Amino acid sequence: MTEIWQKTGRQWRLALCTMMIAAALAAGPSCTPSFASAPASLEDVLTAIAPPPSAEALVLIPDRGRKLLALRSYVRSGAALAQRWSWTDAEIKAFAGSPGEQALLAEVNAVKAHFNDANPGHELYVHGTTRSLDEQIAKWNSNESVGAAAAEMEAAFTAAFGEAGAVPDPKKLAQWLRGYQPSKRPNLAAPGMTLHGRASAIDFQVMKDGRIYAGANGKQVESIWRAEGWDQKLKASITAAGPSFVGPLANPDEPWHYDYHPKADASLATAD
């Protein structure tokens, strides 16, 4: 009962704050209320300016820097966010075993077979076709590169709006988020935004002796993927057997990541 009450209270508070801030944004700067006296916290403001459907994901990111970093991506995407948002559990379940998944798996298996034949002693490994939103949030909350970028962004936020506890004007905050350019980029897309969440991207990893040898790990890009040529070997197998795969992802630099488009179109490759 307590959990239900907490969830209901959170949703009510989010809805109220969203309506209040939306009205302020629509009214313009001269009519924006003073949040020093309004019943709104920084958490309320951050959540309320998040474009749908990202607000519910945002509240599951407890660290302020990581929350700001995710919100930056959400705000910059704006109305287009809903079009690439990760599938719900029901949509993931519906995809499992569907003709779409069968076609994807057939192409993945063709790439794996070509790679394994061309590289004796090594084999490709793929961990699933869809990454749930819960999994994305968990990775975002623990990833080191996200933490480094988040710390930088939190420092910039404090410099722009004041110490912890300050509640900035929502319109100014949204503008700041759109313009902020981090020098440290995380190697993960913000939760809900990765194409892995819609079965439209695959991470290919190289295994040796039953263990991951060249994995989806930014620290291995130069030392293993490029130094030993696995990026080119994977690319050769993609070219030979994976006509629907586009990539690899260049920004961030992930030689293991390929977007999946049944009708391959290089213009569809995406980056934040």
C-alpha positions in Angstrom: 0.0 0.0 0.0 2.9 2.4 0.9 4.5 1.8 -2.6 1.2 2.5 -4.3 0.7 5.7 -2.3 4.3 6.9 -3.1 3.8 6.2 -6.8 0.5 8.0 -6.9 1.8 11.0 -5.0 4.8 11.2 -7.3 2.6 11.2 -10.4 0.2 13.8 -8.9 3.1 16.1 -8.0 4.7 15.6 -11.4 1.5 16.4 -13.2 0.8 19.5 -11.1 4.4 20.8 -11.5 4.3 20.1 -15.3 1.1 22.1 -15.7 2.5 25.0 -13.7 5.8 25.2 -15.6 4.1 24.7 -18.9 1.9 27.7 -18.2 5.0 29.7 -17.2 6.8 28.8 -20.4 3.8 29.6 -22.5 3.4 33.0 -20.8 6.9 34.1 -21.5 9.8 35.4 -19.4 7.8 38.4 -18.0 5.2 36.1 -16.5 7.5 33.3 -15.3 6.8 32.8 -11.5 9.6 33.1 -8.9 10.4 29.6 -7.9 12.0 31.0 -4.7 8.5 31.2 -3.3 6.7 28.7 -5.5 6.1 25.1 -4.2 8.6 23.6 -6.6 12.0 22.0 -6.0 14.9 21.5 -8.4 13.7 17.9 -8.8 10.3 19.1 -9.9 11.7 21.5 -12.4 14.1 19.0 -14.0 11.3 16.4 -14.3 8.7 18.8 -15.6 10.8 20.2 -18.5 11.6 16.7 -19.7 9.7 16.1 -23.0 7.3 13.1 -23.0 7.8 10.2 -22.3 11.2 10.8 -20.5 10.0 12.1 -17.2 9.3 8.7 -15.6 12.9 7.5 -16.6 14.4 10.7 -15.2 13.0 10.2 -11.7 14.9 6.8 -11.6 18.2 8.5 -12.0 19.1 9.6 -8.4 22.5 11.3 -9.1 21.9 15.0 -10.0 24.8 15.1 -12.5 23.7 12.0 -14.3 20.1 13.3 -14.3 21.2 16.6 -15.9 23.2 14.7 -18.5 20.2 12.6 -19.5 17.9 15.6 -19.5 20.2 17.4 -21.8 19.7 14.7 -24.4 16.0 14.7 -23.8 15.6 18.4 -24.2 17.7 18.6 -27.3 15.6 15.9 -28.9 12.3 17.6 -28.1 9.2 16.3 -29.7 11.2 13.8 -31.8 12.1 11.9 -28.6 8.9 9.9 -28.6 9.7 8.6 -32.1 12.9 6.9 -30.9 11.9 6.1 -27.3 12.6 2.5 -26.2 9.8 0.0 -26.5 7.6 -0.9 -23.5 7.8 -4.3 -22.0 4.6 -5.2 -24.0 6.3 -4.1 -27.3 9.4 -6.1 -26.5 7.3 -9.1 -25.8 5.4 -8.7 -29.0 8.6 -8.5 -31.0 10.0 -11.7 -29.6 9.5 -14.5 -32.2 7.9 -12.1 -34.7 8.8 -12.1 -38.4 10.8 -8.9 -37.7 12.9 -10.6 -35.0 13.4 -13.7 -37.1 14.7 -11.5 -40.0 17.1 -9.7 -37.7 18.4 -13.0 -36.1 18.9 -14.5 -39.5 21.1 -11.7 -40.6 23.0 -11.7 -37.2 23.6 -15.4 -37.6 24.9 -14.9 -41.2 27.4 -12.3 -40.0 28.5 -14.6 -37.1 28.9 -17.5 -39.5 31.0 -15.5 -41.9 33.2 -14.0 -39.1 33.7 -17.4 -37.4 34.8 -19.0 -40.6 37.2 -16.2 -41.4 38.7 -16.0 -37.9 39.5 -19.5 -36.6 39.7 -19.7 -32.8 37.4 -16.7 -32.4 33.7 -16.2 -32.7 31.1 -13.4 -32.5 28.8 -13.0 -29.6 25.6 -11.0 -29.5 23.7 -10.4 -26.2 20.1 -10.2 -27.2 18.3 -8.1 -29.7 16.5 -5.6 -27.4 17.7 -3.7 -24.3 15.0 -2.8 -21.8 14.6 0.6 -20.4 15.3 -0.8 -16.9 18.6 -2.2 -18.1 19.5 1.1 -19.7 18.8 3.1 -16.6 20.9 0.6 -14.5 23.9 1.0 -16.8 23.5 4.8 -16.9 23.5 5.0 -13.1 26.7 3.0 -12.8 28.8 3.6 -16.0 32.2 5.3 -15.4 32.2 7.5 -18.5 28.7 8.7 -17.7 29.9 9.5 -14.2 32.8 11.6 -15.5 30.7 13.5 -17.9 28.0 14.0 -15.2 30.5 15.4 -12.7 31.7 18.0 -15.3 28.1 18.9 -16.1 27.1 19.3 -12.5 30.0 21.7 -11.9 28.9 23.7 -14.9 25.3 23.7 -13.7 26.5 25.0 -10.3 28.5 27.7 -11.9 25.6 28.8 -14.0 22.7 28.6 -11.4 24.2 28.5 -8.0 24.9 25.9 -5.3 22.9 22.8 -4.5 19.3 23.6 -3.7 18.9 26.5 -6.1 15.8 26.3 -8.3 16.5 27.9 -11.7 14.0 29.5 -14.0 12.7 26.5 -16.1 12.9 28.4 -19.4 16.5 29.5 -18.8 17.4 26.0 -17.6 16.0 24.5 -20.8 17.9 27.0 -22.9 21.1 26.2 -21.0 20.7 22.5 -21.4 20.2 22.8 -25.2 23.4 24.9 -25.5 25.7 23.0 -23.1 28.5 21.1 -24.8 30.4 18.6 -22.6 34.1 18.0 -23.2 33.8 14.5 -21.8 31.3 12.4 -23.7 29.7 9.3 -22.1 29.9 6.1 -24.1 26.2 5.4 -23.5 23.1 7.1 -25.0 20.7 8.5 -22.4 18.2 5.9 -21.1 15.3 5.5 -23.6 17.2 6.9 -26.5 19.4 4.1 -27.7 18.4 2.2 -30.8 19.1 -1.0 -28.8 15.8 -0.3 -27.1 13.9 -0.8 -30.4 15.8 -3.8 -31.8 17.5 -1.4 -34.3 21.1 -1.7 -33.1 23.4 -4.7 -32.4 26.7 -4.8 -30.5 28.9 -7.5 -31.9 31.6 -8.8 -29.5 34.5 -11.1 -30.2 35.0 -14.2 -28.0 38.0 -16.4 -27.5 38.2 -19.6 -25.4 34.6 -19.1 -24.2 35.3 -15.5 -23.0 34.7 -12.0 -24.3 38.0 -10.9 -25.9 37.0 -7.7 -27.7 33.9 -6.4 -26.0 31.6 -3.4 -26.0 34.2 -1.5 -24.0 35.5 2.0 -24.7 38.8 1.2 -23.1 39.5 -1.5 -25.7 38.8 0.6 -28.8 42.5 1.4 -29.5 44.3 -1.4 -27.6 42.4 -4.3 -29.0 39.8 -3.4 -31.6 42.1 -1.3 -33.8 45.5 -2.6 -32.7 44.5 -6.1 -33.6 42.3 -5.2 -36.5 39.0 -6.6 -35.1 37.2 -3.5 -36.3 38.1 -4.3 -39.9 37.5 -8.0 -39.6 34.0 -7.3 -38.2 33.4 -4.8 -40.9 34.4 -7.3 -43.6 31.8 -9.8 -42.2 29.1 -7.1 -42.0 29.8 -6.2 -45.7 29.7 -9.8 -46.8 26.7 -11.0 -44.9 24.9 -8.2 -43.2 23.3 -5.9 -45.8 20.9 -4.3 -43.4 23.6 -3.2 -40.9 24.9 0.4 -41.0 28.0 1.5 -39.2 30.0 1.2 -37.2 28.9 4.0 -34.9 31.4 6.9 -35.1 30.2 9.2 -32.3 30.8 7.9 -29.8 33.5 5.7 -31.3 32.1 2.1 -31.1 33.5 -0.3 -33.7 31.3 -3.0 -32.3 28.0 -1.1 -32.8 26.0 -1.4 -35.9 22.5 0.1 -36.5 20.0 -2.3 -38.1 17.8 -1.1 -41.0 16.1 -3.8 -43.1 16.4 -1.4 -46.0 19.9 -0.1 -45.4 20.4 3.6 -45.7 23.6 5.2 -44.5 21.8 8.4 -43.8 19.9 6.7 -41.0 23.0 6.2 -38.8 22.5 8.3 -35.7 24.6 9.9 -33.0 23.8 12.3 -30.1 
